[in-house]
């Protein structure tokens, strides 16, 4: 067990390094750099010192150095815990990300909890009550959830909130708490605003896991060990919960590895629509401004989250399914 975790950690570190290299190279692919973008802005504003300012920025941030020198300078700072300076914000990257990363994690966890809490019982019910009215109803709603884009669902719910309930359903805080320091009242206000983004971001994943859970459980219910358990007189509810459901939970555990980064990076449009102060819109802005240190830090953090999520997923799978445990 410990040797397996050690191997996974070593592979995880290599994966994070590879992600850092690829992220840095991809961010450098568009022509020009942050100084070029700033030069165009200053020239459009009629600033006579635009060229001088652009050259000063290149020298200050090392943009005039070869790309491999820029990379090793950046990754050396990251190893020391310094994510560098944001060109666009003119502040340390850690300060720019700040609370946004924490709020992104909170929204991600809320969306995952919603996904599991809804998908698990519905998937089990649809499999056990196959071809019933409830099964057909949940199947229809599941296909509807897969078909509706998250941002469109966000717009619909926002409209209903304003038009029907006369409520402010955008953002994660009430106006009086947006710039207030953290307190119990602010945390409670955050919890009250979490339901809408959790539902919107978790809807697609919920619809997918319902179908996967139903299909896997239907397959397990046909296995010989289920027939044997029924023959021994085990009650249907206890038999289903103790054996086939546990094996059919594997897709839930395996989804941990991609749900965290997917919710963070895949929700940029939803975050913009709902005015969520998360990392997604910040990543979009940094890419548009060619703020390579900020964009690189966010992509690197997404890679780290993927590695951690995959490790947790593998450990949960080993706990759920003894066959995987022995195979290791």
Buried (B, 14 or more C-beta within 10 A) or exposed (E): EEEEEEEBEEEBEEBBEEBBEEBBEEBBEEEEBBBBBBBEBBEEEEBEEBEEBBBEBBEEBEBBBEEEEBBEBBBEBBEEEEBBBBBBBEEBBBEBBEEBBEBBBBBBBBBBEBBBEBBBEBBBBBBBEEEEEEBEEBBEBBEEBBEBEBBBBBBEBBEEBEEEEEEEBBBBBBEEBEEEEEEEEBEEBBEEBBEBBBBBBBBBBBBBBBBBBBBBBBEBBEEEEBEEBEEEEBEEEEBBEEBBBBBBBBBBBBBBBBBBBBBBBBBBBBBBBBEBBBBBBBBBBBBEBBBBBBBBBBBBBBBBBBBBBBBBBBBBBBEBBEEBEEEE
